[in-house]
Amino acid sequence: MSSSRRDFFKKVLGTGAVVAGLPACAPDIDPAPVLDVQMPGDDGIVALVVQRYPDLSRTGGAVTLRFPGGSGQENLLVMHPSADTYSVLSATCTHVGCPMGFDGTEAVCPCHLSKFNATTGAVTHEPATVPLKTYVCTYNAGTQVLSINIKAGDTAFPSVENGKVTLTFAQFPDLQNTGGMVSGRPTGYGKTIFVFKLEDGTYSAVDSICPHQQCEVGFESSIDGLLCPCHASTFTKTGTVTQGPATSDLKKFTAAADASGVVVTIA
C-alpha cells in the first residue's frame, strides 16, 4: 500500500492501529474523497450542487460525506454510477470498519475487497456479510442538485410525530411478550432503533449507532444483545457497552407502555 493511501486511511479512521493491520496486497482502490458537510435542518435534507464537486460530477465518481464530530451521523458514500443516476450508502464497511470506495459499478472496500451493490447495499463479494445501509436521494437535472434525506425511514415502521414513535400492540404484538423485540427506522429520525420488552416487564429503547465509529449494530441472539459488525463491540438490551473497542453506551430513549402499546420519545 502506498504511503499516500495509508495517510488517507489514518485521516478518515483517526487511528493508526487499523491501518497497520491492512493487508499489503490490498487492491489499488482508494476510499472515496472526503467532503465535510454540516448537519441539515429539521427536514433532514443534505443538498449538494453536484457540479461543484468534480469527484462526484463525473460518471463513475464518488465522494464520502463526513458530518461534524459528535453529531452521531455516520459517513455517507455518494456514488454517480451513470448519467443522472446517483445512489447513497453508509460509507463504512461492515467487515472491519474500513472507509468505502467506488469502482464505477459497485461499492468496494479497499482493505479486504468486500463489494456491495451500489443501489441496495447488498453484499456481492465477501468477507463482509452484513449489507451497507441505504439512503434516499433524488437528483434534479435542471438545478443539478442532489438531495439526500438522512431522516427517511422504513415505510412499514411508524414515523416520528411530535417527537414520539408509537408502536401499537396491534401492529407489533411481539412487544407484549417478555423478551420480545421490534426494530425499524422511523421517518423523522432516519436511524434504526431497537425496542425490547425486558424480563422485569419494562421496556428499553436504544439507538443502533455504535459510538466507536458509527457502524450500525444488530441484534445477536447468541449473546442476547447487540453486536457491532465492524469491530465486535457488544451492548446489552439497555444499551450498556459490555465489550470494546466502544467505550460508551448506545444512545437510550425513554420508552413508556400503556394498554395499547409502547411510546418511544425520540430526543
TILUMDREN-509963 format. One record per residue (C-alpha): residue number from 1; x, y, z. Coordinates in nm, 2 decimals, padded with zeros to 4 digits. Each point is the difference from the previous one (the first is absolute). Layout:
NUM:X:Y:Z
...
***
This chain:
1:00.00:00.00:00.00
2:00.14:00.34:-00.09
3:00.08:00.26:00.27
4:-00.26:00.23:-00.14
5:-00.28:-00.26:00.03
6:00.12:-00.08:00.35
7:-00.01:00.36:00.10
8:-00.36:00.03:-00.14
9:-00.11:-00.29:00.22
10:00.15:00.16:00.30
11:-00.18:00.32:-00.07
12:-00.34:-00.17:-00.05
13:00.02:-00.26:00.28
14:00.18:00.22:00.24
15:00.23:-00.28:00.12
16:00.32:-00.18:-00.11
17:-00.10:-00.33:00.16
18:-00.24:-00.11:-00.27
19:00.22:00.14:-00.28
20:00.29:-00.20:00.12
21:-00.20:-00.32:-00.03
22:-00.10:00.05:-00.37
23:00.12:-00.27:-00.23
24:00.30:00.09:-00.23
25:-00.19:-00.15:-00.29
26:-00.30:00.23:00.03
27:-00.12:00.10:-00.35
28:00.08:00.35:-00.14
29:-00.35:00.13:00.08
30:00.00:00.31:00.22
31:-00.28:00.11:00.24
32:-00.22:00.27:-00.16
33:00.14:00.36:00.05
34:-00.14:00.16:00.32
35:-00.24:00.29:-00.01
36:-00.08:00.17:00.33
37:-00.36:00.11:00.04
38:-00.21:00.15:00.27
39:-00.30:-00.18:00.16
40:-00.32:00.09:-00.18
41:-00.31:00.17:00.15
42:-00.31:-00.17:00.13
43:-00.09:-00.12:-00.35
44:00.31:-00.22:00.00
45:00.09:00.10:-00.36
46:00.37:00.03:-00.10
47:00.00:00.19:-00.33
48:00.31:-00.02:-00.23
49:00.05:00.20:-00.32
50:00.17:-00.28:-00.18
51:00.19:00.21:-00.25
52:00.20:00.16:00.29
53:00.16:-00.34:00.08
54:00.21:-00.15:-00.29
55:00.04:-00.33:00.18
56:-00.38:-00.04:00.01
57:-00.10:00.17:-00.33
58:00.19:-00.24:-00.22
59:-00.18:-00.32:-00.09
60:00.16:-00.28:00.21
61:00.10:00.25:00.27
62:-00.08:00.01:00.37
63:00.06:00.19:00.32
64:-00.02:-00.07:00.37
65:-00.21:00.24:00.19
66:00.14:00.06:00.35
67:-00.22:00.16:00.27
68:00.12:00.20:00.30
69:00.15:-00.21:00.28
70:-00.25:-00.07:00.28
71:-00.30:00.03:-00.24
72:-00.06:-00.38:00.01
73:-00.05:-00.01:-00.37
74:00.21:-00.26:-00.19
75:00.20:00.09:-00.31
76:-00.18:-00.05:-00.33
77:00.13:-00.13:-00.33
78:-00.16:00.19:-00.28
79:00.05:-00.16:-00.34
80:-00.06:00.10:-00.36
81:-00.04:-00.33:-00.20
82:-00.14:00.15:-00.32
83:-00.15:00.31:-00.17
84:-00.25:00.15:00.25
85:00.00:-00.30:00.23
86:00.14:00.03:00.36
87:-00.01:-00.22:00.30
88:00.09:00.03:00.36
89:00.12:-00.26:00.25
90:00.17:00.00:00.34
91:00.37:00.06:-00.06
92:00.14:-00.24:00.26
93:00.06:-00.37:-00.10
94:-00.19:-00.24:00.23
95:00.29:-00.24:00.00
96:00.26:00.19:00.22
97:-00.10:00.36:-00.05
98:00.22:00.12:-00.28
99:-00.12:00.30:-00.21
100:-00.17:-00.09:-00.32
101:00.10:00.07:-00.36
102:-00.18:-00.03:-00.34
103:00.12:-00.17:-00.31
104:-00.25:00.15:-00.23
105:-00.25:-00.29:00.04
106:00.01:-00.12:00.36
107:00.10:00.13:00.34
108:00.34:-00.16:00.08
109:00.19:-00.03:00.33
110:00.37:00.07:-00.08
111:00.11:-00.20:00.31
112:-00.13:-00.35:-00.07
113:-00.19:00.03:-00.34
114:-00.35:-00.04:00.14
115:-00.24:00.13:-00.26
116:-00.36:00.13:00.03
117:-00.28:00.08:-00.25
118:00.01:00.37:-00.05
119:-00.38:00.03:00.01
120:-00.11:-00.25:00.26
121:00.31:-00.02:00.22
122:-00.02:-00.38:-00.02
123:00.33:-00.19:00.03
124:00.12:-00.13:-00.34
125:00.34:-00.12:00.11
126:00.12:-00.11:00.35
127:00.17:00.01:00.25
128:-00.27:00.25:00.11
129:-00.33:-00.17:00.07
130:-00.22:00.30:00.13
131:-00.14:00.24:-00.27
132:00.07:00.37:00.00
133:-00.28:00.23:00.10
134:-00.18:00.18:-00.28
135:-00.11:00.37:-00.01
136:-00.27:00.16:-00.21
137:00.12:00.25:-00.26
138:-00.15:00.19:-00.29
139:00.17:00.19:-00.28
140:-00.14:00.31:-00.18
141:00.17:00.01:-00.34
142:-00.12:00.36:-00.05
143:00.16:00.15:00.31
144:00.27:-00.27:00.02
145:-00.08:-00.04:00.37
146:00.02:-00.34:00.17
147:-00.22:-00.02:00.31
148:00.08:-00.27:00.26
149:-00.25:-00.06:00.28
150:00.18:-00.13:00.31
151:-00.33:-00.01:00.19
152:-00.19:-00.22:-00.24
153:-00.13:-00.32:00.16
154:-00.16:-00.34:-00.07
155:-00.35:00.04:-00.15
156:-00.13:-00.29:00.22
157:00.13:00.16:00.32
158:-00.18:00.28:00.19
159:00.14:00.35:-00.06
160:00.10:00.25:00.27
161:-00.29:00.22:00.08
162:00.03:00.28:00.26
163:00.33:-00.15:00.11
164:-00.14:-00.35:00.06
165:-00.03:-00.33:-00.17
166:-00.31:-00.20:00.09
167:00.02:-00.38:-00.03
168:-00.34:-00.15:00.05
169:-00.04:-00.36:00.12
170:-00.24:-00.06:-00.29
171:00.27:00.07:-00.25
172:00.29:-00.14:00.21
173:-00.14:-00.28:00.21
174:00.35:-00.13:00.09
175:00.04:00.29:00.23
176:-00.26:-00.15:00.24
177:00.23:-00.30:00.05
178:00.29:00.00:00.25
179:00.32:00.00:-00.21
180:-00.19:00.14:-00.30
181:00.18:00.24:-00.23
182:-00.09:00.24:-00.28
183:00.24:00.20:-00.21
184:-00.04:00.24:-00.28
185:00.09:00.34:-00.15
186:-00.26:00.27:00.08
187:-00.04:00.28:-00.25
188:00.10:00.32:00.17
189:00.30:-00.16:00.17
190:00.16:-00.20:-00.28
191:00.19:-00.25:00.22
192:-00.11:-00.35:00.12
193:-00.13:-00.03:00.35
194:-00.04:-00.31:00.21
195:-00.29:-00.05:00.25
196:00.01:-00.29:00.25
197:-00.24:-00.13:00.26
198:00.24:-00.09:00.28
199:-00.03:-00.29:00.26
200:-00.14:00.23:00.26
201:-00.29:00.11:-00.23
202:00.15:00.35:-00.07
203:00.10:00.12:-00.34
204:00.33:00.12:-00.14
205:00.06:00.20:-00.32
206:00.35:00.06:-00.14
207:00.16:00.15:-00.30
208:00.19:-00.22:-00.25
209:00.31:00.21:-00.06
210:00.32:-00.14:00.17
211:00.18:00.29:00.17
212:00.34:-00.13:-00.11
213:-00.01:00.07:-00.38
214:-00.38:00.04:-00.06
215:-00.06:-00.34:-00.15
216:-00.35:-00.14:00.04
217:-00.04:-00.27:00.26
218:-00.23:-00.30:-00.04
219:-00.17:-00.24:00.24
220:00.21:-00.31:00.06
221:-00.20:-00.29:00.16
222:00.31:-00.19:00.11
223:00.09:00.29:00.25
224:-00.37:00.11:00.05
225:00.12:00.35:-00.07
226:00.12:00.24:-00.27
227:00.32:-00.05:-00.20
228:00.19:00.24:-00.22
229:00.11:-00.19:-00.32
230:00.30:00.24:-00.06
231:00.21:-00.05:00.31
232:-00.21:-00.25:00.21
233:-00.10:00.25:00.28
234:-00.29:-00.15:00.19
235:-00.29:00.16:00.20
236:-00.28:-00.11:00.22
237:-00.37:00.05:-00.09
238:00.01:00.31:00.21
239:00.29:00.14:-00.21
240:00.28:-00.05:00.25
241:00.34:-00.08:-00.16
242:00.13:-00.34:00.12
243:00.30:-00.04:-00.24
244:00.21:00.25:-00.19
245:00.16:00.16:-00.19
246:-00.31:00.22:00.07
247:00.04:00.18:00.33
248:-00.34:00.15:00.04
249:-00.36:-00.12:-00.01
250:-00.25:00.01:-00.28
251:-00.24:00.30:00.00
252:-00.30:-00.08:00.21
253:-00.36:00.12:-00.04
254:-00.29:00.01:00.25
255:-00.25:-00.27:-00.07
256:-00.34:-00.01:00.18
257:-00.27:-00.25:-00.04
258:-00.38:00.00:00.05
259:-00.28:-00.24:-00.09
260:00.03:00.08:-00.38
261:00.37:00.00:-00.06
262:00.34:00.15:00.06
263:00.09:00.37:-00.06
264:00.37:00.08:-00.06
265:00.11:00.36:00.05
266:00.26:00.10:-00.26
267:00.23:00.27:00.13
***
